[in-house]
């Protein structure tokens, strides 16, 4: 009996010391912002958007993964989506940025992973795209791959993410609830000195403002002075950038993906993306010198999809007027703020590379 019990205990000794049901910010009665959320309070509230994770936790040093975001469930290369990328601070290795900025669209799944796995992920996305039916004659693919550096908890030089992991994340992408915290590309990340991870949130506009939905997904790995719904949590806990309790440069990165069903062209998507940085700032992020803070924004509006082989030289479809953008700006700020906080609340304490341990943000500290 004793030996059986011992085996059970060993099996459940995982790198995440605090094993519990995933908690989100609103479960703690903290409700930032004024706009209502979508049904799931996730990026997948935007119809058609799918998210998939592959989480790699092996031995005492591998703490990394892949997160895939698909704008729709069709052939994205054949039906590209309007898109834009905004750079908050450019210390990063975002693949595919120049073509998105030049042409204003995205033609592949969006992949998030760790810094040194960007080339592997890009190669996998190219393989995925070339293999899709209808792409037999394609000779150019622009993979979009973002990253943060998880080298504090993960043996990043081992480059443990393989092409098969990226393809699996794409294959697993689905609508519905999105896993948060220590999953996918957020497995080994650190945020405000606490365990970071993947987080998501959404906002819905009322009927008289178009009834549009906007969703955000983040990979948090940055520093600053944590603020939660206006409360100085970092300051009050004594754990913040430049404090004695947090002796690090606050560097890292934050990848922010914004999706909306509002009919926006690339120009207004870039304007929308800029507002995500305001959401990051509301959480206390300061975009330090060594932080790669990028926002990728896209519209799922079917009438604005960009065909690979257009039948006419003209684009068609209505786009939202500038004067109607402000409610979406607010939605983006609020959803980004809450997604970042969800990544912290959902994350669990983790021990990784070289025995380094990062504690989860204590929920009692917020309460």
C-alpha positions in Angstrom: 0.0 0.0 0.0 2.8 2.4 0.9 4.6 1.8 -2.4 1.5 2.5 -4.4 0.9 5.7 -2.5 4.5 6.8 -3.1 4.1 6.2 -6.9 1.0 8.4 -7.0 2.7 11.2 -5.1 5.7 11.1 -7.5 3.5 11.2 -10.5 1.8 14.4 -9.4 5.0 16.2 -8.5 5.1 18.4 -11.6 7.1 21.5 -12.4 4.0 23.5 -11.5 3.9 23.4 -7.7 0.5 24.9 -7.4 -2.0 22.7 -9.2 -5.5 24.0 -9.2 -8.4 24.7 -11.4 -7.7 27.6 -13.7 -8.8 30.9 -12.2 -9.5 34.1 -14.2 -9.5 37.7 -13.0 -13.3 37.9 -12.9 -13.4 34.9 -10.6 -11.8 37.1 -8.1 -14.5 39.8 -8.5 -12.1 42.1 -10.4 -13.8 43.6 -13.5 -11.7 46.1 -15.3 -13.2 48.4 -17.8 -16.7 49.4 -18.7 -17.6 47.5 -21.8 -19.2 44.0 -21.6 -17.2 41.0 -22.5 -18.1 38.3 -25.0 -19.6 35.0 -23.9 -16.2 33.4 -23.4 -14.2 36.6 -22.6 -11.6 35.3 -25.1 -10.2 36.0 -28.6 -12.4 33.2 -29.9 -15.5 35.3 -29.2 -14.6 36.7 -32.6 -16.4 34.3 -35.0 -14.0 32.1 -36.9 -10.9 32.6 -34.8 -9.2 29.5 -33.5 -6.5 28.9 -31.0 -4.2 25.9 -30.4 -1.4 25.2 -27.9 1.4 22.7 -27.6 3.0 22.7 -24.2 6.5 21.3 -23.7 7.4 20.4 -20.1 10.2 17.8 -20.0 12.7 16.9 -17.2 14.0 19.8 -15.2 14.9 22.2 -18.0 12.3 22.2 -20.9 9.6 24.8 -20.2 8.4 26.1 -23.6 5.8 25.7 -26.3 3.8 26.9 -29.3 0.5 28.8 -29.6 -1.2 29.1 -33.0 -3.9 31.7 -33.8 -6.0 31.1 -37.0 -8.1 34.0 -38.3 -10.5 31.6 -40.0 -10.9 27.9 -40.7 -10.3 28.1 -44.4 -7.2 28.3 -46.6 -5.7 31.6 -45.2 -3.3 31.9 -48.0 -6.1 31.9 -50.6 -8.3 34.1 -48.4 -5.9 36.5 -46.7 -7.2 38.8 -43.9 -6.6 42.6 -43.6 -3.9 43.1 -40.9 -1.4 45.5 -39.4 1.5 45.3 -37.0 2.5 48.0 -34.5 5.9 48.0 -32.7 5.7 49.3 -29.2 9.4 48.5 -28.6 11.4 46.6 -31.2 13.8 44.4 -29.3 12.4 41.2 -30.9 12.5 38.8 -33.7 9.0 39.0 -35.3 9.0 37.1 -38.6 7.0 38.4 -41.5 6.5 42.0 -40.4 7.7 43.8 -43.5 5.2 42.2 -45.9 2.3 42.7 -43.5 3.3 46.4 -43.3 3.7 46.7 -47.1 0.6 44.8 -48.3 -1.7 45.1 -45.3 -2.7 41.4 -44.9 -1.8 38.1 -43.3 -1.8 34.9 -45.2 -0.8 32.2 -42.7 -1.6 31.2 -39.1 0.0 33.4 -36.5 2.5 31.5 -34.4 3.9 32.4 -31.0 6.9 30.6 -29.5 10.3 31.3 -27.9 13.0 33.5 -29.4 15.3 30.8 -30.8 12.5 28.8 -32.2 11.2 31.4 -34.6 13.1 29.9 -37.7 11.8 26.4 -36.9 8.2 27.7 -36.5 8.5 29.7 -39.8 9.7 26.7 -41.7 6.8 24.6 -40.3 4.2 27.3 -41.3 5.7 27.3 -44.8 5.4 23.5 -45.0 1.8 23.7 -43.7 0.8 26.4 -46.2 2.4 24.7 -49.2 0.7 21.4 -48.4 -2.8 22.9 -48.4 -5.1 21.8 -51.3 -5.2 24.7 -53.8 -1.6 25.9 -53.0 0.2 23.5 -55.4 1.6 26.4 -57.4 2.5 28.7 -54.5 6.1 29.9 -54.6 6.1 32.5 -51.9 4.8 32.3 -48.3 5.1 35.0 -45.6 4.9 33.2 -42.2 4.1 35.4 -39.2 5.9 34.2 -36.1 6.2 36.2 -32.9 8.3 35.4 -29.8 9.3 36.1 -26.3 12.5 34.9 -24.5 11.7 32.2 -22.0 15.3 31.5 -21.3 15.0 32.1 -17.5 12.9 29.0 -16.9 13.6 27.1 -20.2 16.7 25.7 -21.7 16.2 28.0 -24.7 19.6 27.1 -26.3 18.4 23.5 -26.6 15.8 24.6 -29.2 13.4 22.0 -28.1 10.4 23.2 -30.2 10.3 21.1 -33.4 8.3 21.6 -36.6 6.0 18.8 -35.6 5.0 20.8 -32.5 4.1 23.8 -34.6 2.0 21.7 -37.0 0.3 20.1 -34.0 -0.6 23.5 -32.5 -2.1 24.5 -35.8 -4.0 21.2 -36.1 -5.3 21.5 -32.5 -6.5 25.1 -33.1 -10.2 25.3 -32.3 -13.0 27.7 -31.3 -14.4 27.9 -27.8 -12.6 28.4 -24.4 -8.9 29.2 -24.6 -6.4 27.6 -22.1 -4.5 30.3 -20.2 -1.4 30.5 -18.0 1.4 28.0 -18.3 0.4 26.7 -21.7 1.8 26.9 -25.3 4.1 29.9 -25.9 3.5 31.1 -22.3 4.8 27.9 -20.6 8.1 29.4 -19.5 7.4 33.1 -19.4 7.8 35.6 -16.5 5.7 38.8 -16.0 6.3 41.6 -13.4 8.5 39.1 -11.5 5.6 36.6 -11.2 4.8 33.7 -13.5 3.4 35.0 -16.8 1.8 33.0 -19.6 -1.0 33.1 -22.1 -4.0 35.3 -21.4 -7.1 36.3 -23.4 -10.1 38.6 -23.1 -12.8 40.2 -25.3 -15.2 43.1 -25.5 -18.5 43.5 -27.4 -19.9 46.8 -28.6 -23.6 47.6 -28.3 -26.0 47.4 -31.2 -26.0 51.2 -31.8 -22.2 51.1 -32.2 -22.2 48.2 -34.6 -22.3 45.2 -32.3 -18.7 44.4 -33.2 -16.6 41.9 -31.2 -12.9 42.4 -30.4 -10.7 39.8 -28.8 -7.1 39.8 -27.6 -4.6 37.1 -26.8 -1.3 37.8 -25.1 2.0 36.1 -24.4 3.3 38.0 -21.3 7.0 38.1 -20.5 7.8 41.6 -19.5 8.4 43.9 -16.4 7.3 47.1 -14.8 5.2 48.0 -11.8 2.1 45.7 -11.7 -1.2 47.6 -11.5 -4.5 45.7 -11.3 -7.7 47.6 -12.1 -6.0 50.8 -10.9 -4.6 49.3 -7.7 -0.8 49.5 -7.2 -0.3 45.8 -6.5 3.4 45.9 -7.5 4.1 48.9 -5.3 2.2 47.6 -2.3 3.9 44.2 -2.5 7.4 45.8 -2.8 7.9 43.6 -5.9 8.5 45.9 -8.9 11.0 47.2 -11.4 14.0 48.8 -9.7 12.9 47.6 -6.2 15.2 45.6 -3.9 12.8 42.6 -4.1 13.0 42.4 -7.8 16.6 42.8 -8.9 16.3 42.5 -12.6 16.2 44.9 -15.6 12.4 44.3 -16.3 13.3 43.2 -19.8 11.3 40.6 -21.7 8.6 40.9 -24.3 4.9 41.0 -24.8 3.2 39.6 -27.9 -0.4 40.9 -28.4 -2.7 39.6 -31.0 -5.9 41.6 -31.6 -8.8 40.1 -33.6 -12.1 41.9 -34.6 -15.0 41.2 -36.9 -15.3 45.0 -37.5 -14.7 45.7 -41.2 -11.3 47.5 -40.9 -8.7 48.1 -43.5 -4.9 47.9 -42.7 -4.7 51.6 -41.9 -7.3 51.5 -39.2 -6.1 48.1 -37.9 -2.7 49.8 -37.2 -4.5 52.6 -35.4 -6.3 49.9 -33.4 -3.1 48.0 -32.7 -1.5 51.1 -31.2 -4.2 51.2 -28.5 -3.2 47.8 -27.3 0.0 49.4 -25.9 -2.3 51.6 -23.7 -3.8 48.4 -22.3 -0.3 47.2 -21.5 0.5 50.5 -19.8 -2.6 50.2 -17.6 -1.2 47.0 -16.2 2.1 48.8 -15.3 4.2 47.7 -18.3 6.8 50.2 -19.3 8.3 48.7 -22.5 11.9 48.6 -21.3 15.0 48.8 -23.6 15.2 45.0 -23.9 11.5 44.4 -24.4 10.0 43.3 -27.7 6.4 44.6 -27.6 4.5 43.9 -30.8 0.8 44.1 -31.6 -0.6 42.1 -34.5 -4.2 43.1 -35.4 -6.5 41.6 -38.0 -10.1 41.7 -39.2 -12.1 38.6 -39.9 -14.8 40.5 -41.9 -15.5 38.2 -44.8 -16.2 41.0 -47.3 -12.7 42.3 -46.8 -10.7 39.1 -47.3 -8.0 39.4 -49.9 -8.2 36.6 -52.6 -4.9 35.2 -53.8 -6.2 35.2 -57.3 -8.6 38.2 -57.6 -11.2 38.1 -60.3 -11.2 41.9 -60.7 -8.5 44.6 -60.3 -10.7 46.3 -57.7 -11.2 45.6 -54.1 -14.8 45.7 -52.8 -16.5 45.9 -49.4 -17.3 48.6 -47.0 -14.8 49.7 -44.4 -15.6 51.4 -41.1 -15.3 55.2 -41.1 -12.6 56.8 -38.9 -15.3 58.5 -36.8 -16.6 55.1 -35.7 -13.2 53.8 -34.5 -13.1 55.2 -30.9 -15.4 52.6 -29.3 -13.1 49.9 -30.8 -10.1 51.7 -29.4 -11.6 51.5 -25.9 -12.5 47.8 -26.5 -8.9 47.1 -27.4 -7.4 48.9 -24.4 -9.7 47.1 -22.0 -9.4 43.6 -23.6 -5.6 43.9 -23.7 -5.4 45.0 -20.0 -7.6 42.1 -18.9 -5.9 39.5 -21.1 -2.5 40.4 -19.5 -4.0 40.1 -16.0 -5.7 36.8 -16.9 -2.3 35.5 -17.9 -1.0 36.2 -14.5 -4.0 35.0 -12.5 -4.2 31.7 -14.5 -0.4 31.0 -14.3 1.0 28.6 -11.7 4.3 28.5 -9.8 7.0 26.9 -11.9 10.5 25.5 -11.4 12.7 25.1 -14.4 16.1 25.6 -15.9 19.0 25.5 -13.4 16.4 25.0 -10.6 15.1 28.6 -11.0 11.6 29.1 -9.5 9.1 31.7 -10.3 6.1 32.1 -8.0 2.5 32.5 -9.2 0.9 35.8 -8.4 -0.9 35.2 -5.1 -4.7 35.5 -5.5 -5.0 36.6 -1.9 -2.7 39.6 -2.8 -5.4 40.8 -5.3 -8.3 40.1 -3.0 
